[in-house]
Amino acid sequence: MTTSRRTTAARLVAVATTAALTLGLAPGASADEAGAGASASRAGDVAGDGIRDRQLDRLTRAVHEKGAVGVTAELVTPDGTWRGAAGSNELRPRVRATTDARFRAASVSKMFVTVLALQQVERGRWTLDTTLGQALPGVWPEQDAVTLRQLLSHTSGLPEYLTPMVATADTTPKFREIISRRRTDRELVDVAKGQPATKRGEFVYANTNFVLVGMMLERATGRSLESLVERRVLGPTRMTRSEWATTPRTTRPRLKEYARLYEKVEDLSTFHPSMFSGAGALLTTARDLNRFQRALSRGGLVRPSLVRRMRSLTSDGGALGLEYGLGSYRLPDPCAPGRFVYGHDGGSWSTLTVSYASPRGDRRVTASMTGRDYDGKTASAQALSKLAVTALAQTCGGKPVTSTTTPDTSRLAAAG
């Protein structure tokens, strides 16, 4: 292995354990098979109540032109819906990107697990002060005093499991082998146990928190997390194209999982979602995520007071400056000074996703791309962020009142 390839492998570990999405991590342009070919691009692909927006069409194409293999997006406003897609869903054989493509939403999934936990609170079975020791006795005795609130807000001090799990991946085949192995939640937690904890009460983003909340939910209900998500979230919100993934299989149309490694586009579709578990196993579409955002915002999943609690500032995110609540964070609303939009981003090993909504859910945007870059380029990730931010500004019904920028989430963990 040459020095340059060793350097790239080291970067793969560093970047792979960060949540690329909103700024600064991922894909750059490259003139390879996933490059910008007009014949493989389509934006402004609308249907039904669709509206057209040339600026958003251009920005969608730009995500692909700057290095993404494929991108899909949907913006919902009180005046109608815009949908766009560019690039390719798959490369061999080439399948054009579509607005109904499924993708791995990674840490956007944290909103779903938070909803399930708050449903337990709503039913009176838990409180936000319920401890890990009460809900999962014997699983991590040294951390029995950690509360549900701390887990959902990343203030538990618990260490990350993903970083050490991929730390030995010094070649592409080794990386693929590591991420393709099926794992249990206990195995994930056991990896975290071997890492140093941080100070409880301070914001340190760790996927371990949500793996544990998933385990707590399964212990409390006697049902699998997959069943809980299906019965209590996907069904009520009519998310008919979504599932809580338990195998590498994904049905078409899909944004197949690609990543740029050593200046090549690699197929990572053997990734096993058990590696993310409660931290990020959702498989979904842009339309379905926007349906979730509407249902959540309007009290269709938990009562409005708990939605407000979920979205209330718990931490300023420390050095990240990420204004985090419970499984959700907020950004300034470009249409209303002093107000916010709410949601989450997600970075799997291959895909990057953003999903945000206004407080009542009447304005919402979701965008996702495949073709994450591990060679140090950031252009397509930044382009995806620009697409989402501009789409939000398009919902104002006039000139945006404030400028909106996405936070620097470059230190979040892979399902970030």
ROTORVEX-803008 format. One record per residue (C-alpha): residue in three letters; x, y, z. Coordinates in pm, 1 decimal. Each point is the difference from the previous one (the first is absolute). Example, Ala and Ser with C-alpha at 12.3 -4.5 7.8 and 13.67 -1.06 7.14 Angstrom:
BEGIN
ATOM  residu         u         v         w
ATOM     ALA    1230.0    -450.0     780.0
ATOM     SER     137.0     344.0     -66.0
***
This chain:
BEGIN
ATOM  residu         u         v         w
ATOM     MET       0.0       0.0       0.0
ATOM     THR     156.7     330.6    -107.7
ATOM     THR      38.5     298.6     229.7
ATOM     SER    -273.0     189.0    -185.7
ATOM     ARG    -237.7    -291.3      36.2
ATOM     ARG      83.3     -28.5     371.3
ATOM     THR     -76.2     369.2      35.8
ATOM     THR    -332.2     -43.1    -173.5
ATOM     ALA     -79.8    -302.7     214.8
ATOM     ALA      67.8     204.0     312.8
ATOM     ARG    -227.6     272.1    -132.2
ATOM     LEU    -265.8    -262.1     -70.1
ATOM     VAL      -3.6     -95.2     367.5
ATOM     ALA      -8.0     362.6     109.6
ATOM     VAL    -266.8     107.7    -244.6
ATOM     ALA    -203.5    -317.1      19.5
ATOM     THR     -51.5      59.3     366.2
ATOM     THR    -135.3     346.5     -57.0
ATOM     ALA    -342.5     103.8    -105.0
ATOM     ALA      86.0     173.5    -307.7
ATOM     LEU    -305.3     150.3     -84.5
ATOM     THR     -65.4     341.0      18.2
ATOM     LEU     335.2     154.8     -72.0
ATOM     GLY     358.6     -72.2     -64.8
ATOM     LEU      39.5    -369.9     -34.7
ATOM     ALA     -98.7    -164.0    -308.0
ATOM     PRO       4.9     -56.0    -363.9
ATOM     GLY     203.5     194.0    -250.2
ATOM     ALA     -23.4      -5.3    -378.9
ATOM     SER     182.2    -263.6    -198.8
ATOM     ALA      -5.5     -83.3    -368.0
ATOM     ASP     -83.6    -366.7      38.5
ATOM     GLU    -299.5    -215.5     -77.8
ATOM     ALA    -216.8     193.1     245.3
ATOM     GLY      98.7     333.7    -150.1
ATOM     ALA    -236.7     264.9    -122.3
ATOM     GLY    -154.7    -125.6    -319.6
ATOM     ALA    -304.3     186.4    -124.0
ATOM     SER    -154.9    -322.9    -116.4
ATOM     ALA      11.6    -131.1     357.1
ATOM     SER    -145.2     310.0     165.4
ATOM     ARG    -352.5     102.8      69.9
ATOM     ALA    -121.1     274.1     230.3
ATOM     GLY    -341.0     149.9      48.3
ATOM     ASP    -152.7    -346.6     -36.3
ATOM     VAL    -347.8      88.4     122.7
ATOM     ALA    -329.8    -178.8      31.9
ATOM     GLY    -352.5      63.3     120.9
ATOM     ASP      -5.1     330.2     186.0
ATOM     GLY     358.2      69.9    -102.9
ATOM     ILE     125.9     351.7     -55.5
ATOM     ARG     306.9     100.5    -195.8
ATOM     ASP     292.7     200.6     128.3
ATOM     ARG     292.8      50.8    -235.6
ATOM     GLN     238.0     106.1     275.2
ATOM     LEU     -62.9    -320.1     197.8
ATOM     ASP      29.3    -200.0    -321.3
ATOM     ARG     344.7     151.8     -59.8
ATOM     LEU     108.7     -60.0     358.7
ATOM     THR    -109.2    -363.1     -20.7
ATOM     ARG     208.0     -49.2    -312.7
ATOM     ALA     291.3     173.4     173.4
ATOM     VAL       7.1    -265.0     275.2
ATOM     HIS      54.7    -261.9    -268.9
ATOM     GLU     241.3     212.3    -203.0
ATOM     LYS     215.5      54.6     307.7
ATOM     GLY      45.4    -369.3      62.0
ATOM     ALA    -311.2    -174.8     128.2
ATOM     VAL    -104.3    -312.4    -187.5
ATOM     GLY    -369.5      76.8      46.6
ATOM     VAL    -221.5     243.6     189.7
ATOM     THR    -369.7      17.9      78.7
ATOM     ALA    -194.5     278.1     173.1
ATOM     GLU    -347.2     127.3      86.3
ATOM     LEU    -119.0     338.2     124.6
ATOM     VAL    -354.7      43.0     132.7
ATOM     THR    -152.1     346.1      34.6
ATOM     PRO    -353.3     130.8      58.3
ATOM     ASP      -8.3      72.7    -374.4
ATOM     GLY     100.3    -343.8    -122.7
ATOM     THR     282.4    -250.6     -25.8
ATOM     TRP     326.4       6.8    -193.5
ATOM     ARG     194.2    -318.5     -65.0
ATOM     GLY     338.2     -42.1    -162.1
ATOM     ALA     251.4    -270.4     -85.1
ATOM     ALA     332.7      -8.1    -180.9
ATOM     GLY     271.8    -249.3     -81.5
ATOM     SER     -50.8    -371.8      39.0
ATOM     ASN    -179.8    -230.2     239.6
ATOM     GLU     236.0    -276.7    -110.8
ATOM     LEU     305.5     -19.1    -225.9
ATOM     ARG      11.8    -354.7    -144.0
ATOM     PRO    -225.0       0.8    -187.7
ATOM     ARG     -53.9     373.5      24.1
ATOM     VAL    -341.3      95.0     137.3
ATOM     ARG     -92.6     365.0       3.5
ATOM     ALA     -64.8     159.2     337.0
ATOM     THR    -365.5      27.4      94.9
ATOM     THR    -193.9     198.7     257.3
ATOM     ASP    -145.2    -317.7     152.8
ATOM     ALA     338.4    -164.6      63.5
ATOM     ARG      51.6    -160.3     339.1
ATOM     PHE     310.8      80.8     202.2
ATOM     ARG     158.8     -69.2     338.4
ATOM     ALA     -87.6     297.6     218.9
ATOM     ALA     258.3     -81.2     270.0
ATOM     SER     -33.0     235.3     298.1
ATOM     VAL    -321.5     155.6    -121.4
ATOM     SER    -121.3    -324.0     160.9
ATOM     LYS      72.3     150.3     341.2
ATOM     MET    -319.5     203.7     -27.2
ATOM     PHE    -196.6    -324.7     -36.6
ATOM     VAL     158.6    -164.0     303.7
ATOM     THR     -59.9     319.2     197.3
ATOM     VAL    -368.6      -8.5     -96.0
ATOM     LEU     -25.2    -359.3     124.4
ATOM     ALA     165.3      96.4     328.6
ATOM     LEU    -231.5     299.8      44.9
ATOM     GLN    -298.9    -225.3     -66.2
ATOM     GLN     112.7    -199.6     303.4
ATOM     VAL       9.9     325.7     195.5
ATOM     GLU    -344.6      93.6    -127.5
ATOM     ARG    -135.4    -335.7     116.1
ATOM     GLY     143.0      58.5     346.1
ATOM     ARG     237.9    -295.5     -21.3
ATOM     TRP     315.7     211.3      -2.2
ATOM     THR     102.6     352.0      86.2
ATOM     LEU     294.3     188.6    -143.0
ATOM     ASP     173.4     -79.1     330.0
ATOM     THR     -38.5    -376.3     -43.0
ATOM     THR     349.9    -141.7      33.0
ATOM     LEU     192.3    -253.6    -197.9
ATOM     GLY      22.6    -215.1     311.1
ATOM     GLN    -379.3      -0.6      41.0
ATOM     ALA     -70.8     -78.0    -364.7
ATOM     LEU     294.0    -231.6     -76.1
ATOM     PRO     122.8    -143.5     330.6
ATOM     GLY     337.8    -166.7     -26.7
ATOM     VAL      82.1     117.2    -352.1
ATOM     TRP     248.9     270.3     102.4
ATOM     PRO      11.7      21.2     382.4
ATOM     GLU     262.4     275.7       3.2
ATOM     GLN    -241.5     222.3    -193.7
ATOM     ASP    -323.8     -90.8     179.4
ATOM     ALA     -64.6     363.9      99.4
ATOM     VAL     -12.9     127.6    -360.0
ATOM     THR    -351.0     127.4     -76.0
ATOM     LEU    -220.1     -23.9    -306.3
ATOM     ARG      28.6     378.9     -39.9
ATOM     GLN     379.0     -26.7      -8.5
ATOM     LEU      -7.7    -281.1    -253.5
ATOM     LEU    -235.3     186.1    -234.3
ATOM     SER     198.1     323.8      27.6
ATOM     HIS     352.3    -148.9     -28.8
ATOM     THR      92.4     127.3     344.6
ATOM     SER      47.7    -344.2     158.7
ATOM     GLY     378.5       1.5     -29.3
ATOM     LEU     -10.9    -346.5    -157.5
ATOM     PRO     271.0     -72.1    -258.5
ATOM     GLU     -46.5     -73.5    -370.6
ATOM     TYR      21.6    -358.0    -126.6
ATOM     LEU      34.1      64.0    -375.1
ATOM     THR     345.1     158.0       6.0
ATOM     PRO     185.7    -293.9     155.6
ATOM     MET    -207.5    -243.1    -203.5
ATOM     VAL     141.4     125.0    -330.4
ATOM     ALA     341.3     107.0     129.1
ATOM     THR     175.9    -302.1    -152.2
ATOM     ALA    -140.0      64.6    -349.1
ATOM     ASP     324.2      80.9    -187.0
ATOM     THR    -121.4    -128.9    -337.8
ATOM     THR    -327.5      17.7    -190.4
ATOM     PRO     -64.1    -377.5      23.8
ATOM     LYS      60.3      11.8     376.1
ATOM     PHE    -236.4     294.6      38.1
ATOM     ARG    -265.9    -176.8    -204.5
ATOM     GLU      40.4    -315.8     206.7
ATOM     ILE     -37.0     189.9     328.7
ATOM     ILE    -314.2     188.6     -99.3
ATOM     SER    -165.0    -306.8    -156.1
ATOM     ARG      -0.2    -217.0     311.8
ATOM     ARG    -323.2     -54.6     194.3
ATOM     ARG      23.5     113.8     361.7
ATOM     THR    -220.1      -3.6     308.2
ATOM     ASP     -73.2     306.0     210.4
ATOM     ARG     191.9    -158.3     287.3
ATOM     GLU     307.6     -28.3    -222.4
ATOM     LEU     -22.8     369.7     -89.7
ATOM     VAL     -32.5      99.2     365.1
ATOM     ASP     286.4    -227.1      99.2
ATOM     VAL     226.7     184.9    -244.3
ATOM     ALA    -103.0     331.0     156.9
ATOM     LYS      73.2    -133.1     348.6
ATOM     GLY     364.5     -31.7     -94.1
ATOM     GLN      29.9     373.7     -75.5
ATOM     PRO      48.4     289.0     244.0
ATOM     ALA    -315.4     182.2     103.4
ATOM     THR     -29.8     379.0      -7.4
ATOM     LYS    -148.9     236.8     256.6
ATOM     ARG    -368.3     -65.3      59.3
ATOM     GLY    -214.8     303.3     -74.9
ATOM     GLU     214.7     127.3    -286.1
ATOM     PHE    -104.9     -46.4    -363.4
ATOM     VAL     205.4    -272.4    -168.7
ATOM     TYR    -172.7    -159.1    -296.4
ATOM     ALA       6.3    -380.5      27.4
ATOM     ASN    -206.3    -259.5    -182.9
ATOM     THR      33.0    -221.3     306.2
ATOM     ASN    -272.6     208.1     167.2
ATOM     PHE    -263.7     -99.2    -252.3
ATOM     VAL     102.0    -364.4     -19.5
ATOM     LEU     -71.2      -9.3     373.5
ATOM     VAL    -335.3     177.9     -36.3
ATOM     GLY     -95.2    -259.9    -260.2
ATOM     MET      92.3    -276.4     244.5
ATOM     MET    -203.3     172.3     271.9
ATOM     LEU    -303.6      12.7    -228.8
ATOM     GLU      26.1    -366.1     -88.6
ATOM     ARG      32.1     -99.5     366.2
ATOM     ALA    -295.4     218.5     105.1
ATOM     THR    -239.2    -105.6    -276.2
ATOM     GLY     101.9    -355.9     -78.8
ATOM     ARG      10.5      95.2    -369.5
ATOM     SER     286.8      45.2    -242.0
ATOM     LEU      97.9     352.7     -97.7
ATOM     GLU     -95.0     -87.4    -356.9
ATOM     SER    -354.7     -89.3     112.2
ATOM     LEU     -31.5     311.4     217.4
ATOM     VAL     104.4     233.3    -281.7
ATOM     GLU    -238.1    -169.7    -241.5
ATOM     ARG    -301.7      -3.1     234.1
ATOM     ARG      43.6     333.0     176.4
ATOM     VAL     161.3     224.0    -262.8
ATOM     LEU      -1.0    -131.0    -356.9
ATOM     GLY    -358.2    -125.6       4.7
ATOM     PRO    -163.4     307.9     157.4
ATOM     THR     187.3     234.5    -234.0
ATOM     ARG     -62.0    -207.2    -316.1
ATOM     MET     372.0     -34.7     -67.7
ATOM     THR     -69.2    -281.7    -243.9
ATOM     ARG     346.7      -3.8    -157.5
ATOM     SER     194.3     -11.1     326.4
ATOM     GLU     127.2    -269.9     233.5
ATOM     TRP     229.9     -49.3     295.3
ATOM     ALA     270.5    -191.3    -182.1
ATOM     THR     129.1    -326.9     144.0
ATOM     THR     184.8    -132.9    -306.8
ATOM     PRO     220.7     152.0    -271.9
ATOM     ARG    -275.9     -54.3    -256.4
ATOM     THR    -175.9     303.6    -148.4
ATOM     THR    -274.3      -9.2    -260.2
ATOM     ARG      -0.5     220.3    -309.8
ATOM     PRO     -18.6     284.6     -77.5
ATOM     ARG     285.2      81.8     235.8
ATOM     LEU     303.8     218.1      37.0
ATOM     LYS     243.5    -287.4      -1.8
ATOM     GLU     281.9      36.2     248.3
ATOM     TYR     316.7     136.3    -155.5
ATOM     ALA     303.2     173.7     147.5
ATOM     ARG     310.2     156.6    -150.2
ATOM     LEU     313.9    -174.8     126.3
ATOM     TYR     346.3      42.5    -151.1
ATOM     GLU    -152.7     203.9    -285.0
ATOM     LYS    -231.3    -288.9     -90.7
ATOM     VAL    -372.4     -50.3      47.9
ATOM     GLU     -45.4    -305.1     221.8
ATOM     ASP    -318.4    -200.2      51.3
ATOM     LEU     -72.4     -23.1     375.4
ATOM     SER    -346.7    -150.8     -28.5
ATOM     THR     105.4    -300.5     210.3
ATOM     PHE     -10.8     228.4     306.7
ATOM     HIS    -203.1    -160.8     281.0
ATOM     PRO    -235.6     246.3     176.9
ATOM     SER      42.8    -181.6     332.7
ATOM     MET     320.4     202.5      30.5
ATOM     PHE    -216.6     312.1      51.5
ATOM     SER    -301.4    -164.7     166.3
ATOM     GLY    -194.1     249.8     212.3
ATOM     ALA     236.1     276.0    -109.6
ATOM     GLY     -83.2     -10.8    -369.3
ATOM     ALA    -167.5    -299.0    -170.2
ATOM     LEU    -282.1     182.7    -180.7
ATOM     LEU     -45.6     -66.2    -372.6
ATOM     THR    -234.0     258.0    -151.5
ATOM     THR     -81.4     253.8    -274.5
ATOM     ALA     -12.0     378.0     -12.5
ATOM     ARG    -380.6      -3.6     -18.6
ATOM     ASP     -31.0    -235.4     296.4
ATOM     LEU     235.9     204.6     216.6
ATOM     ASN    -201.1     312.1     -76.0
ATOM     ARG    -315.3    -186.6     101.6
ATOM     PHE     167.0     -87.0     329.2
ATOM     GLN      98.5     363.0      54.3
ATOM     ARG    -358.6     115.0     -51.4
ATOM     ALA    -147.1    -263.1     233.0
ATOM     LEU     256.7      73.4     270.9
ATOM     SER     -45.7     377.0     -25.4
ATOM     ARG    -379.2     -23.1      30.3
ATOM     GLY     -12.7    -230.4     300.3
ATOM     GLY     -86.4    -312.0    -195.9
ATOM     LEU     265.9    -215.0     167.8
ATOM     VAL      34.2     149.0     347.4
ATOM     ARG    -194.0     282.6     161.8
ATOM     PRO     108.3     355.3     -90.4
ATOM     SER     153.4      71.6     341.4
ATOM     LEU     241.2    -291.1     -49.6
ATOM     VAL      80.2     115.2    -353.4
ATOM     ARG      91.5     337.8     148.1
ATOM     ARG     213.1    -175.8     261.0
ATOM     MET     171.5    -202.6    -270.4
ATOM     ARG      81.9     319.0    -188.8
ATOM     SER      92.6     212.6     300.6
ATOM     LEU     365.5      87.7      30.6
ATOM     THR     179.0    -243.4     230.7
ATOM     SER     355.3      79.7    -103.8
ATOM     ASP     181.3     252.7    -217.0
ATOM     GLY     211.4    -282.0    -130.4
ATOM     GLY     323.6     121.7     153.3
ATOM     ALA     270.2      51.3    -262.3
ATOM     LEU    -238.7    -116.0    -271.0
ATOM     GLY    -244.7     281.2      66.5
ATOM     LEU    -278.9    -247.4     -72.1
ATOM     GLU    -321.4     110.8     174.2
ATOM     TYR    -119.3    -343.5     102.3
ATOM     GLY    -319.0    -105.5     174.1
ATOM     LEU    -108.0    -364.2      35.6
ATOM     GLY      87.8    -193.3    -314.4
ATOM     SER     -46.3     319.5    -199.4
ATOM     TYR     174.0     331.3     -58.0
ATOM     ARG    -106.2     342.4    -119.3
ATOM     LEU     110.4     251.8    -262.6
ATOM     PRO    -105.1     363.9     -45.8
ATOM     ASP    -315.1      28.6    -209.7
ATOM     PRO      79.8     225.2    -298.9
ATOM     CYS    -362.6     112.3     -10.5
ATOM     ALA     -41.3     108.8     361.8
ATOM     PRO     266.3     178.2     209.5
ATOM     GLY      48.7    -163.2     338.9
ATOM     ARG    -180.0    -317.7    -105.9
ATOM     PHE     131.5    -337.0    -108.6
ATOM     VAL     -39.9    -303.5    -221.7
ATOM     TYR      59.0    -344.2     148.8
ATOM     GLY     137.1    -333.4    -110.5
ATOM     HIS     315.6    -205.3     -33.4
ATOM     ASP     263.0    -100.7    -250.4
ATOM     GLY     148.5    -340.4     -60.2
ATOM     GLY     318.0    -142.5    -146.5
ATOM     SER      24.3    -370.5     -68.4
ATOM     TRP     314.6    -148.8    -153.0
ATOM     SER    -135.4      93.2    -342.9
ATOM     THR    -291.1     242.5      27.7
ATOM     LEU     -54.9     348.5     140.6
ATOM     THR    -347.5     123.9      93.3
ATOM     VAL    -163.4     313.1     141.6
ATOM     SER    -361.3      41.5     113.3
ATOM     TYR    -144.1     318.4     156.1
ATOM     ALA    -347.6     137.3      71.1
ATOM     SER    -163.1     317.5     127.8
ATOM     PRO    -169.2     -16.8     343.5
ATOM     ARG    -339.6     -92.0    -147.6
ATOM     GLY     144.9    -215.0    -274.2
ATOM     ASP    -159.5     197.5    -282.4
ATOM     ARG     346.7      68.7    -143.9
ATOM     ARG     242.4    -289.4     -18.8
ATOM     VAL     293.2    -117.5    -206.9
ATOM     THR     184.6    -331.3     -31.4
ATOM     ALA     300.2     -68.3    -223.4
ATOM     SER     233.3    -298.0     -28.0
ATOM     MET     298.0    -102.5    -210.8
ATOM     THR     216.4    -306.0     -51.4
ATOM     GLY     368.9       6.0     -87.9
ATOM     ARG     160.1     120.6     322.1
ATOM     ASP     363.6     102.5     -41.1
ATOM     TYR     284.2    -125.5     220.1
ATOM     ASP     278.2     167.2    -198.8
ATOM     GLY     -27.4     334.7     174.9
ATOM     LYS    -233.3     176.3    -242.8
ATOM     THR    -309.0     180.5     128.7
ATOM     ALA    -165.1     157.3    -302.2
ATOM     SER    -305.6    -223.6     -36.5
ATOM     ALA     -75.9      -4.0     373.3
ATOM     GLN      11.0     378.7      -1.2
ATOM     ALA    -218.3       4.2    -311.1
ATOM     LEU    -257.3    -221.8     171.1
ATOM     SER       1.2     234.3     297.4
ATOM     LYS     -47.2     298.8    -231.0
ATOM     LEU    -292.7    -172.6    -169.4
ATOM     ALA    -175.8     -57.1     333.8
ATOM     VAL      68.0     350.5     128.8
ATOM     THR    -115.1     164.8    -323.0
ATOM     ALA    -311.7    -215.3      -6.3
ATOM     LEU     -88.6     120.7     349.6
ATOM     ALA      44.7     358.0    -112.4
ATOM     GLN    -232.5     -68.0    -294.3
ATOM     THR    -286.7     -67.9     241.4
ATOM     CYS     -21.6     357.0     128.8
ATOM     GLY    -247.2     115.8    -263.5
ATOM     GLY     232.3     291.7     -69.8
ATOM     LYS     354.2     106.0      76.5
ATOM     PRO     153.8    -188.7     294.1
ATOM     VAL      15.7     207.9     315.7
ATOM     THR     316.2    -161.7     139.7
ATOM     SER     284.3    -201.6    -141.9
ATOM     THR      13.4    -363.4     103.0
ATOM     THR     316.5    -206.7      15.8
ATOM     THR      39.1    -357.5     108.1
ATOM     PRO     212.6     -79.4     304.4
ATOM     ASP     343.4    -154.5     -23.4
ATOM     THR     -77.9    -360.8      81.4
ATOM     SER     332.4    -131.9    -120.3
ATOM     ARG      72.6    -163.3     335.5
ATOM     LEU    -323.4    -190.2      31.8
ATOM     ALA      19.1    -375.1     -26.8
ATOM     ALA     -60.2    -200.0    -314.5
ATOM     ALA    -372.7     -40.3      39.9
ATOM     GLY       0.6     368.4      80.1
***
